[in-house]
Amino acid sequence: MKIYLDIDGTMLHEDHWDNQNLAVAGLAEFLHALRPHETYWLTTHCRDGNPERAREIMKRHIPEELYPDIDRIKPTVWDTLKTDGIDWTSEFIWFDNDISDAEWERFPMADKGQQVYEVNLIENPNQLIEITRDLL
């Protein structure tokens, strides 16, 4: 199974309060749960196929022992729609907090085993904990 990850608002808070850019509750456990999966960045910080910016951002907010988990995440290439960076021939889960209408339009055609989870940390700051417990 392939996993696609956004950063802002999915693994790091992006709201404009005290926790902006802090790691989300349960991030370490989430990253551990991803280890058996082929994992990819699907974020504006890495849409050109270069993972360095995504790695740099994440490493500012996590303990050093999680760096190998970040370094193993592969880049994707896409331009306008993140869904262009997804391998639609495989099973996958995509985690993102801001999915456009045009991106949602791709999912009625999705095969079994192709899922998207819209993360909303403002409504549920523990959502990553629940995802790790219930899905991964």
PyMOL commands that set and color helices and strands:
alter all, ss='L'
color gray80, all
select helices_A, chain A and resi 27-33+44-46+52-59+64-71+82-85+101-104+107-109+127-134
alter helices_A, ss='H'
color red, helices_A
select strands_A, chain A and resi 2-5+38-41+92-96+114-118
alter strands_A, ss='S'
color yellow, strands_A
deselect
rebuild
show_as cartoon
